[in-house]
Amino acid sequence: MTRHMRIPMALAVLLTTVISCSDSAKQEELAELRSQRRSLLMQFSSVQNAIRRVQGQALEQPAVRAAQDTFNAELRAAVLRDDPEAVELLDRARAVGHDLQDMATPTLIQEGEEDPRPVEPEERAAVAAELAEVERSLRPVIDRAFQDPLVMQAFGTLRDSVVAAMLRIDPGVQRSIDLMAELEAQVAEIDAEIARLSE
């Protein structure tokens, strides 16, 4: 083998090593970003759980219910236009989500008496796993639906009505709402970086 033929092979080996190291560094960075994302989502969930009671009361307000109905209708219409078969998944997600919420909320049979039905942790975990699977399948469809201006407008109205209702019930939740918005923005930044590195 001549010297001229050995040089390109040496360069090829060098480039392969550099690409391999670069890919390894990228995977480490992605793993770190995903870890940060999980941590932020856990913080978001913790703050949200702290104001869950106020949030639940807000969702019962007539203005919020009307905004929620409008948003659900616009989302369903957008999904129907984009992928008619996905509407069944959307309905399933709502049904399973309702079942999970029902399991987590004791039912009052008589005043001061809770529903005696025991809900096994395994049953609750199975329903939660089903909901997660349905939501994973729906995610691309929902992402596309949120590109629709009518869906975005309806979502903005719903969000604003929930916040306004919560502040009427308990003005002190403003700090939690601000923190949730900050955490959400950080997650969005990390998602954008993950998408860039995954290209």
C-alpha positions as CSV (number, residue, x, y, z in Angstrom):
1,M,0.0,0.0,0.0
2,T,1.5,3.4,-1.0
3,R,1.9,6.4,1.3
4,H,-0.8,8.2,-0.7
5,M,-3.3,5.5,0.0
6,R,-2.5,5.3,3.7
7,I,-3.2,9.0,4.4
8,P,-6.9,8.9,3.5
9,M,-7.3,5.8,5.6
10,A,-5.6,7.5,8.6
11,L,-7.9,10.5,8.1
12,A,-10.9,8.2,8.0
13,V,-9.9,6.6,11.3
14,L,-9.3,10.0,12.9
15,L,-12.7,11.3,11.6
16,T,-14.5,8.2,12.9
17,T,-12.9,8.7,16.3
18,V,-13.8,12.4,16.4
19,I,-17.4,11.7,15.3
20,S,-17.7,8.9,17.9
21,C,-16.4,11.2,20.7
22,S,-18.7,14.0,19.5
23,D,-21.7,11.6,19.5
24,S,-20.8,10.4,23.0
25,A,-20.7,14.0,24.3
26,K,-24.0,14.7,22.6
27,Q,-25.6,11.7,24.3
28,E,-24.3,12.8,27.6
29,E,-25.6,16.3,27.1
30,L,-29.0,14.9,26.1
31,A,-29.1,12.7,29.2
32,E,-28.3,15.7,31.4
33,L,-31.0,17.8,29.7
34,R,-33.6,15.1,30.2
35,S,-32.6,14.7,33.8
36,Q,-33.0,18.5,34.3
37,R,-36.4,18.3,32.5
38,R,-37.6,15.6,34.9
39,S,-36.5,17.6,37.9
40,L,-38.3,20.7,36.6
41,L,-41.5,18.7,35.9
42,M,-41.4,17.3,39.4
43,Q,-41.1,20.8,40.8
44,F,-44.0,21.9,38.6
45,S,-46.1,19.0,39.8
46,S,-45.2,19.7,43.5
47,V,-46.3,23.4,43.2
48,Q,-49.4,22.4,41.3
49,N,-50.4,19.8,43.9
50,A,-50.0,22.5,46.6
51,I,-52.8,24.6,44.9
52,R,-54.8,21.7,43.6
53,R,-57.8,22.5,45.9
54,V,-58.0,26.1,44.6
55,Q,-57.6,24.9,41.1
56,G,-60.4,22.3,41.5
57,Q,-62.7,25.0,42.8
58,A,-61.8,27.3,39.9
59,L,-62.6,24.6,37.4
60,E,-66.2,24.4,38.8
61,Q,-66.8,28.1,38.1
62,P,-69.4,28.6,35.3
63,A,-67.1,30.9,33.2
64,V,-64.3,28.4,33.4
65,R,-66.6,25.5,32.5
66,A,-67.8,27.4,29.4
67,A,-64.2,28.2,28.4
68,Q,-63.2,24.5,28.9
69,D,-66.1,23.4,26.7
70,T,-65.1,25.8,24.0
71,F,-61.5,24.7,24.1
72,N,-62.5,21.0,24.0
73,A,-64.7,21.6,21.0
74,E,-62.0,23.5,19.1
75,L,-59.4,20.9,19.9
76,R,-61.7,18.1,18.8
77,A,-62.5,19.9,15.6
78,A,-58.8,20.4,14.8
79,V,-57.9,16.8,15.6
80,L,-60.8,15.7,13.4
81,R,-59.5,17.7,10.5
82,D,-56.0,16.5,10.9
83,D,-56.5,12.8,11.7
84,P,-60.1,11.6,12.1
85,E,-59.0,8.3,13.5
86,A,-57.2,10.1,16.4
87,V,-60.6,11.4,17.7
88,E,-61.2,8.0,19.3
89,L,-57.9,8.3,21.1
90,L,-58.8,11.8,22.3
91,D,-62.1,10.4,23.7
92,R,-60.2,7.5,25.3
93,A,-57.7,9.8,27.0
94,R,-60.6,11.9,28.5
95,A,-62.4,8.7,29.7
96,V,-59.3,7.2,31.3
97,G,-58.3,10.5,32.8
98,H,-61.7,10.7,34.4
99,D,-61.4,7.2,35.7
100,L,-58.0,7.9,37.3
101,Q,-59.4,11.1,38.9
102,D,-62.4,9.2,40.2
103,M,-60.1,6.6,41.8
104,A,-58.1,9.3,43.5
105,T,-61.2,11.0,44.9
106,P,-63.2,9.2,47.7
107,T,-66.9,9.2,47.1
108,L,-69.2,10.3,49.9
109,I,-72.0,7.8,50.4
110,Q,-73.5,9.7,53.3
111,E,-72.4,12.8,55.0
112,G,-69.1,12.1,56.8
113,E,-68.8,8.6,55.3
114,E,-66.3,7.7,52.5
115,D,-66.9,5.2,49.7
116,P,-65.8,1.8,51.2
117,R,-64.7,0.5,47.9
118,P,-60.9,-0.2,48.1
119,V,-59.0,0.7,44.9
120,E,-55.9,-1.4,44.7
121,P,-52.7,0.4,44.0
122,E,-52.1,-2.0,41.1
123,E,-55.4,-1.1,39.5
124,R,-54.6,2.6,39.8
125,A,-51.2,2.1,38.3
126,A,-52.7,0.1,35.4
127,V,-55.1,3.0,34.6
128,A,-52.3,5.5,34.9
129,A,-50.1,3.5,32.5
130,E,-53.0,3.3,30.0
131,L,-53.4,7.0,30.2
132,A,-49.7,7.6,29.7
133,E,-49.7,5.3,26.6
134,V,-52.8,7.0,25.1
135,E,-51.2,10.4,25.7
136,R,-48.0,9.3,24.0
137,S,-49.9,8.2,21.0
138,L,-51.8,11.5,20.9
139,R,-48.9,13.8,21.5
140,P,-48.0,14.4,17.8
141,V,-51.7,15.0,16.9
142,I,-52.1,17.4,19.8
143,D,-48.9,19.3,18.9
144,R,-50.3,19.8,15.4
145,A,-53.7,20.8,16.7
146,F,-52.0,23.6,18.8
147,Q,-50.8,25.1,15.6
148,D,-54.4,26.0,14.8
149,P,-55.1,29.7,15.8
150,L,-58.6,28.8,17.0
151,V,-57.2,26.1,19.4
152,M,-54.6,28.5,20.7
153,Q,-57.1,31.3,21.2
154,A,-59.5,28.9,23.1
155,F,-56.6,27.6,25.2
156,G,-55.5,31.1,26.1
157,T,-59.1,32.0,27.1
158,L,-59.3,28.9,29.3
159,R,-56.0,29.5,30.9
160,D,-56.8,33.1,31.7
161,S,-60.2,32.2,33.1
162,V,-58.8,29.6,35.4
163,V,-56.1,32.0,36.7
164,A,-58.7,34.7,37.3
165,A,-61.0,32.3,39.1
166,M,-58.1,31.0,41.3
167,L,-57.1,34.5,42.2
168,R,-60.6,35.4,43.2
169,I,-60.7,32.3,45.5
170,D,-57.3,32.8,47.0
171,P,-55.1,35.8,45.9
172,G,-52.1,34.1,47.6
173,V,-51.8,31.5,44.8
174,Q,-50.2,34.2,42.6
175,R,-46.7,33.2,43.8
176,S,-47.4,29.6,42.9
177,I,-48.8,30.6,39.5
178,D,-45.7,32.7,38.8
179,L,-43.4,29.8,39.8
180,M,-45.3,27.4,37.6
181,A,-45.0,29.8,34.6
182,E,-41.2,30.1,35.3
183,L,-40.8,26.3,35.4
184,E,-42.8,25.9,32.3
185,A,-40.6,28.4,30.4
186,Q,-37.5,26.5,31.6
187,V,-38.9,23.2,30.3
188,A,-39.7,24.8,27.0
189,E,-36.1,26.0,26.6
190,I,-34.8,22.5,27.5
191,D,-37.3,20.9,25.0
192,A,-36.0,23.2,22.2
193,E,-32.4,22.3,23.1
194,I,-33.2,18.6,23.1
195,A,-34.9,18.9,19.7
196,R,-31.8,20.7,18.3
197,L,-29.4,18.1,19.6
198,S,-31.6,15.2,18.4
199,E,-31.6,16.5,14.7
